[in-house]
Amino acid sequence: MPELPEVEVVRRDLDREVAGKRIKTVETNGARSVRRHKNRAEFASKLEGKRVTGVARRGKYLLVRLDGGDVLVIHLGMSGQLLRAKSAKEPMPKHTHVVITFTQGGQLRFVDPRTFGEMFVTSYDDLEHQVDELAHLGLDPLEQTMSWERFGELIASRSTKLKTALMDQTFLAGIGNIYSDEILFEAGLRWDRLTDSLSPEEVRRLYRAMMEILQDAVKYRGSSLADQQYVDVFGKPGEYQLHHNVYAREGQACRRCRRPVVRQRVGGRSTFFCDTCQV
């Protein structure tokens, strides 16, 4: 599933590509991608004729603002992609469920093989009522900053394992399995250390690692894994996977100590770490 850096890359691309454009037509293939609406016609009617005024993000949700106060909410789910086509003549990818055509030409296509993603239109004021998760999102590390001391107070108050805390969306918005592993390696901390066991120096390292890893991941346009399910709006894969230190590197040499990277199953997920460098 795309995490915070991947969704932020898509947001920035979308804002450049579609802000200011007016929606001419909306075609929907199947109802699952627009399941919050009564039917496909209702979804289309809320978009056609509207102009995009900008693209924002809340956690992993993309918010395409429309004139008149409504917002097109997009969640990519497990396999969703938003692809920009300059012309309707470009070949339509398989599993394309929504096609938005603009009056100035070109399209935005929502491709989702596993159909866990969704699109819906609502008023901005009703957003948190529609998506309860958004009412309880924690700190967004790409948009909000705080002192490392304040971060330390917040993480210590949770009294849980570090990886669990990093992936708790009510504490930090958007961090998932990939970036929690990479952040903890960079900080030199094990995934199962308790949050209230960190020294001030370890808190500083963790906070700095979180900010640097996420910013670097955006710079390298996200992580595209072997399944290539994440691509940007131009259909290009990210490059941050080339810079992963532990994620999906089981048995390979740690880049610090040369000992093999370890994989453990934790709560149904794979956790990658260095048993020597992370303490």
GUKOLTI-375086 format. One record per residue: residue in three letters; x negated, y, z of N, C-alpha, C, CB in turn. Coordinates in steps of 0.1 Angstrom, whole numbers, plus 5000, padded with zeros to 4 digits. Last residue first. Glycine has a CB too. Layout:
# residues N
ALAXYZXYZXYZXYZ
...
***
This chain:
# residues 279
VAL480649845186480649805200481849855208479349845207
GLN479249765156480449825162480549765176481649795154
CYS477049625147476949775147478149835155476949825133
THR477849355150476549405156476649555157475349365147
ASP480049295136480049255150478749305157480049095150
CYS481649515115480349455118480249425133479249555114
PHE484949425100484049505109482649435110484649525123
PHE488249405090486849395086486049485095486649425071
THR491249235094490449345099488949315096490649365114
SER494249155078492849135079492149255084492249095065
ARG497249085096496449165087495049125088496649315090
GLY498648955116499048925102498249005092500448955100
GLY497349045139498749075137499149065122498949225141
VAL494448995124494949055136496349105132494049185140
ARG491848795114493248815113493848875125493948685109
GLN488648935106489448865116490948895112489148915130
ARG485448915091486948935089487648865100487348895074
VAL482249085091483248985096484649025093483048975112
VAL479349115073480549175077481549065080481149265065
PRO476048995083477348975075478549055081477648825074
ARG473449245088474249125093475549115085474549135108
ARG472449485081472249375072472849245077470749355069
CYS472849725094472049625100471749505092472649585113
ARG474249895075473449945085472349845090474249995097
ARG475749755057474849855051473949915062475649955044
CYS476049405061476349535066475349635061476349535082
ALA476349185033475449245043475949385048474049265037
GLN479448995032478349075026477549145037478949185016
GLY481448875047480248795043479148875037480648685035
GLU483849095035483548975043482348905038484748885045
ARG484749335024483349295022482949185031482449415025
ALA487249455029487149355018485649325015487849415005
TYR485649725045486849675040486649585028487849785037
VAL483049835050483449705056484649645049483649715070
ASN482450045034481349985042481749845047480950075053
HIS483250175002483650105014482450035021484749995011
HIS482650284978481950334990482450275003482150494991
LEU484250184960482850164957482050204969482350234945
GLN486750284967486450144970484950104968487350044962
TYR486850534955486350524969486150374973487350584979
GLU487950574930486550524931486050504945485650614924
GLY491150494915490250564923488850504923490750574937
PRO492150454880491950404893491050504901491250264893
LYS494550644861493150604863492950554878492150724861
GLY496950744853496750604851495350554854497050564838
PHE497450994861496950974847496650834844495651064845
VAL498050984887499151014878498751004863499751154880
ASP496050694898496550834899497550864888495350934897
VAL496850374911496150454901496750604903496450404886
TYR497050074928497050224930496250284918496350264943
GLN496849824919498149874920498150024922498949804932
GLN494549664914494749784906496149844908494449754892
ASP493749444928495049434921495349554913496249414931
ALA491449524941491349434929492649424921490949294934
LEU492049874948491649744951491749654939492449684963
SER491150194949491850104940491249964943491850144925
SER491350474969490750334968491750254959490550274982
GLY490750824961491350714966490750574963492750704962
ARG489051024949490350994943490950864948490251004928
TYR486851114962486651004952487950954947485850894959
LYS488151294979487151344969486951244958485851384976
VAL489651124995490351214986489351264975490951334993
ALA487451015009488350925001489151014991489350845010
ASP486451235022485651175012486551085003484551085018
GLN488551275040488251385030487351325019487451495037
LEU488451035055489651075047489351175037490751125057
ILE485851055066486250935058487450975049486550815066
GLU485951295082484951275070485451165061483551255075
MET487951245101488051355092487151335080487651485099
MET486951005113488251015108488351125097489251025118
ALA484351085123484450985113485850985106484250845119
ARG485151275142484351315131484451215120482851335135
TYR486451105160487151215154486451265141487351335164
LEU484450925168485650875161486350995154486550815172
ARG482551095179482151015167483450975160481350895171
ARG483951195201483451285191483151215178482251355196
VAL484350955215485551035210485051125199486251115222
GLU481750895222482450805213483750875207482850675220
GLU481251105240480451095227481151005217479051045230
PRO483051055261483151175253482451165240482751295261
SER483850695258483150805264483350935255481650775265
LEU486850505259485850575251485150685260486450645239
SER488950365269487650325274486550405267487450175271
ASP491450415260491150485272489750445278492150465283
THR491650245238491550385236491150465248492950435231
LEU489649955238490850025243490650175242491149985258
ARG488449775209488149865221489449935225487049965218
ASP489049645186489749605198489349675211489649455200
TRP487349735166488849755164489549735177489349665153
ARG484349905178485149785175486649815174484949675185
LEU482550175164483450125174484250005169484450235179
GLY481150345147480450245154481250185166479250305160
ALA482350525130482250565144481450465152483550585150
GLU482450365107481650495107481350545121482350605099
PHE484150165116482850135112481950265113482750075098
LEU486550315119485950255130484450215128486750135135
ILE486950395092486750495102486050435114488150565107
GLU487450145080486350235075485950335086486650305062
ASP489750055093488549985093487350065090488649865084
SER491550265086491250245100489950165101492450165107
TYR491650245058490950355064490750345079491650485061
ILE493049995054491750025048491050125056491950075033
ASN495450005069494449905071493149935066494949775065
GLY496250355073496650215073495450125074497350185060
ILE497450675080496250585081496750445082495350615093
GLY499750835082499250795069498050705069498850915062
ALA499451035110500351005099499450955087501151125095
LEU499050925143498350975131499150935119496950925131
PHE501350865160500150935165499351005154499250835172
THR503250745146503750845155502550925162504650795166
GLN501950545132502350665125502950775134503350625115
ASP499150385141500450425147500850555141500350435163
MET496550335134497650295124499050325129497550155121
LEU495050405156494850475143495950445133493550435137
ALA496050215175496250355177496150435163495350415187
THR495049975165496549995166496850145168497049915179
LYS492350025167492950005154494450025154492649865148
LEU492050035196491750155187492450135173490250165185
LYS494649925217493449895209493350005199493549755202
THR495850155243496050045233494750025226497150075224
SER496450415256496050285263496350165254496750275277
ARG497250675251497950565245497650425251497750565230
SER495550865261496950855268497650735262497750975266
ALA493450875245493250805257494650785264492450895267
ILE494351035224494150895221494050815234492850875213
LEU494651285237495851225230495551075229496151285217
GLU492051345245493151335255494351265249493651485259
GLY490751345220490351255230491451235241489151285237
PHE491851575209492051445202491751335213491151425190
ARG490851765226492351745225492651605219493051855218
GLU488151735219488551715232490051695233488251845241
TRP488051805192487851665195488251635210486351625193
SER490752025183489452005189489251855192489252085202
MET492451985152492452005166491051985171493451915174
THR494252035122493052005129493252045144491852095123
GLN496151905095496151965108494851935115497351915117
GLU495851785071496451915071496351985084497851905067
LEU494651545073494251625062494851765062494751555049
PRO495851425096494451455096493951545084493651335097
ASP498751495111498251475097496851515096499151555086
LEU500051355140499051445134498751405120497851455143
GLY503151175135502051235143501251335136501251125150
LEU506651175130505251165125504251235134505151225111
HIS509351165135508451125146506951105141508950995151
ALA510851225113511051305126510051275137512451275130
LEU510151045095509551175093509851265106510151245081
GLU511650815101510150815104509550955103509550725093
ASP514150865092513950885106512450885109514550765114
VAL515351025066514150935069513750955083512950965059
GLN517651175069517551075059516450975061517451135045
HIS516851355089518051275091518051155081519351355090
GLU514751485077514551395088515651315092514151485100
LEU516151625056515151525053514951435065513851605050
ASP517951825056518451695060517451585059519651665051
ASP516652055047517052055061517551915066518152155063
TYR516351995020515151995029515551985043514252115026
SER518751765008518351895011517151895020519551975018
THR517651504984518451554996518051694998518051465009
VAL517251224964517351374965518151414977517951434952
PHE514850964961516151014964516151164965516750944977
MET513150664953513250814951514650844955512950844935
GLU510850404965512150464963512050614959513050444975
GLY509350074967509350224967510750274964508350274957
PHE509649814963509749854977509850014978508649804985
THR509249694937510549774940510749804955511649694935
ARG507149584925507749514937508949574942506649504948
PRO506449754903506749614901507449544913505449534899
ASP507150054894507149984907507449834906508150054917
VAL506850374882506650234879506450164892505350214870
PHE508250654870508050584883508050434880509250624893
ARG506950924851507550784851507250724865506950704840
LEU507651224836507051164848507751024850507251254860
GLN506851354803507651284812506951254825508251154806
GLY507151614777506451524786507351464796505351604793
GLY508751934775508051814769507351734780507151854758
GLN510052124788508852164781508152054774507952234790
THR512051984801512452064789511252104781513252184793
PHE511051644810511051794812511351864799509651834817
THR512351344822511851414810512051564813512551374798
ILE511651074842512151214843511451284831511751284856
VAL512650754847511950834838512550974838511950784823
VAL512250464867512850604866511950684856512950674880
HIS511050224863512450224868513050364867512450184883
THR508950014847509250154848510750164852509050234835
HIS508049754842508549784856508649934858507549734866
LYS505549834818506449744823506849784838505849594823
PRO505350164804504750054811505949964816503950104823
MET505950264771506550264784505950144792508050254783
PRO503650454750504250324754504750324769503250214752
GLU504750784741503650694747504350564752503050764759
LYS506850934733506350834724505250744730505850894711
ALA507251134751508151014752507650904743509551054749
SER504051264762505151254752505951124754504551244737
LYS502451264783502551384776503651384766501251414769
ALA503251124814503151094800503351234792504250994795
ARG502151034845502451144837502251104822501651274840
LEU503350814870502550834858503050944849502450704850
LEU503250684901503850794893502950824882504050924903
GLN503850354914502950454907503750564900502150374896
GLY504150124941504750224932503650314926505650314940
SER503749904957503149904944503550014935503549774937
MET504849954983503749864981502949884968504149724983
GLY505850294983506050164988504750084986507150094981
LEU506050564976505450464966505650324971504050494964
HIS508750774978507850694986507350574977508550634999
ILE509851094973509350984967508450904977508451024954
VAL512551324971511651254980511151124973512351214994
LEU513251634959513151494955512151424963512751484939
VAL515251864976513951804974514051664969513151814988
ASP517052184973516952044974515451994972517851974964
GLY516952464968516752414982516652264983517852464990
GLY516952594944518252564950518152504964519052474941
ASP514352414928515052534930516452504935515052624917
LEU512752154947513552194936514152334939514552094933
ARG509751974956510752084959511352134946510052204966
VAL509051664963509051754951510151854953509251664938
LEU507151514985508351594985508251694973508451674998
LEU506051184994505951304985507251374984505451254971
TYR505051035023506151075015505851195007507351095024
LYS503150965042503050905029504150935020502950755031
GLY503251285057502751145058502551085044503651055066
ARG504651475034504751445048504351305050506251475053
ARG503751715009503651575014503951575029502251515011
ALA504951894979504351884993504251734997505151965003
VAL505052074950504951934956504251934969504251844945
GLY507352314935506052274941506152134947505652374952
THR509552354920508852474925507552434932509752544935
VAL511152244891510252204902509552324907509252084898
ARG514552314884513152344882512352304894512952494879
LYS517352114871516552184882515152204878516652084895
GLY518551974851518652124851517852194862520152154852
GLU518951684871518951744857519351894858520051674849
LEU519251614898517951654892518051724879517051534891
LYS521751524904521051604914519751664909520951534927
SER522351344883523051474884522351574893524451454887
ALA520851114890520451204878521051344879520851134865
PHE522251024912520851054913520451154902519950934913
GLU524750974900524651074910523251114912525151014924
ALA524050764882524550894877524451004887525950874872
ARG523350554898522350614891522750754886521850524879
ASN525150584930524850524917523850604910526150504908
LYS524850674956526050594953525750514940527250674951
HIS521450654968522550724961523650624958522050784948
ARG519550494978520250584988521450654981519250684994
ARG518250364957519350294965520050384975518650184972
VAL516650394935517450504939518550464948518050584927
SER515550144930514650254932515350384937513950284919
ARG517849984925517049964937516150084940516249834937
ALA519249994901519650084912518750084924521050054916
GLY518050014867518349944879518550044891517149854883
ASN516550274855516650134851516850054864515450084843
THR517450604847517150504857517450364853517850544870
GLU516550914835516950784831516550684842516450734817
VAL517251254832516751154841517351014837517051184856
THR516251554815517051434816516351344826517251364803
LYS514951804822515951794812516851674814515251784798
ILE513652014847514051874844515151874834514451794857
ARG511052244842512452214844512852074839513352324837
LYS508052334860508752264849510152244852508052134844
GLY506752424883507252524873508052464861506052594868
ALA504752134886505252254893505652364882504252314903
VAL503451924873504951944871505552064878505651824877
GLU500651934876501251884864502751924862501151734863
ARG499952014902499352084890500152054877497852034888
ASP501451844917501651984919501052064907500952034932
LEU500351594909501751634906501951784907502651564915
ASP497751614921497951604906499351644902497651454902
ARG498451634948497651734942497851734926496251734945
ARG499751374951500451504954499751624947500451534969
VAL497751194946498951204937499651334939499851084940
VAL496051254968495551264954496751284944494651144950
GLU497751174989497351314987496851344973496351354998
VAL497950904985499250984983498851134982500150964996
GLU495350834990495850804977497150894975496250654976
PRO494950915018494150975007494750954993492750915007
LEU497050755031497050895031496250955020496550955044
GLU497550465010497450535023497350685021496250475031
PRO499450224991498750354992498750415006499250454981
MET499249885000500050005000499150125000501050005012
***
